[in-house]
Amino acid sequence: MRCHAYPVPARPDSAAHRGPVRSGIVGGGRVNIAFVLSALGAGGAERVISSIAGAAIARGWTVTVITFDAPDDPIFHAIDPRAQLIRLAVPAGSGGLSAYAAGIRRARALRRALDAGKYDVVISFLTKINVLTLLATLGRHTPVIVSERNNPDRQPAHPLWQMMLHRLYPRAAGIVTLTERGKTRMRIADRSKVTVIPNPIPALAFEPRREKPPQLVAVGRLTEQKGFDLLIDAFAGIAARFPDWSLVIFGEGPERPRLEAMVRDHGLQHRIRLPGNTERHAEWISAASMFVLSSRYEGFANVVGEAMRAGLAVVASDCDFGPGEMIEQEVSGLLVPPEDCAQLATALGRVMSSGTLLRRLGSNAKRRATLFDERIILDRWLGLIASAADRQPATSSGKSFRSGSRLHALIRSR
């Protein structure tokens, strides 16, 4: 596969002129870093990478973003134009042997791109991309930081993936989880490698409207994980009691046909809308009187933080990771057990029926969200990256792939 790159004009201080930096970074030197992710879609990981990349460039570092999507695929979260963008155009397989073969092609393409860039640190996001990145750097000494964005207990159950996770994650120079609970569930012997950095919640670039129509809003990919089927059933159960209220679910994904069928079955086409993705926070925040998260599981739930920053009352599933560390129960939001439609409906009804409760939860949520201020979180990310670049390459702990193993040879082959 060909590597599609869109470089910015070379700067005199760019990595191409100065080579890799291995010392003095923490003390103020510069660093050449690469982010690796699947695509530049609408997800939370993509937004966080966009933010970290911008902060790194502002510090004078050189940044490259490497993805596996095609050059003409849409970019949802803008990347700083001073970053180099490399889109490898190597799609994932559809399953079985196809997925295995695609994984090998992806790892080889990524290895070539990383070798060419001579990066000081590589940072990957999401479990499968983390595995591919660690595969691609077998036999190399570049520190790799992997960011685990979801519930480790819900990761791919296929024995091959489990073996990869078990053997490759100890090779990482650092592992980032979003929550303390996530850290405790990481299956790695050396917990000192695991750092908790929650997602940054940026300040709003606009002032939300004070007067809004009574409307519940949910945001996320239309997948089973997000539990929008549960939300539709919960809203349908109380819709007759609250005839003025409506529900809007922003997002796109494979569950759309099923969710639309549910709306029709409940006869609520005029009360429940699925308008698709929105690129502007202003659109969904301005549409919301309150926010609801109905997920079966989460890693952090960016949108909950964004809703809290906007001063919205929030009702959220108390997933193993994320919402419970962001929301103070009955103070800055309401938490309900995951996959419990009855309790979700009850919590929604409580807030929908009380303007006093809605305003109190929203005011407290806005205060609570300052704990996740973007500047604080980005400084923690940059500190971790600088520290990894300044250290000698970490040696792996636990069982790992030998540099002469068959898999290593397969990744090296052209």
Summary of the structure (lengths in Angstrom):
residues: 414
radius of gyration: 22.2
end to end distance: 10.4
largest distance: 67.2
contacts: 1376
relative contact order: 0.13
helix: 43%
strand: 16%
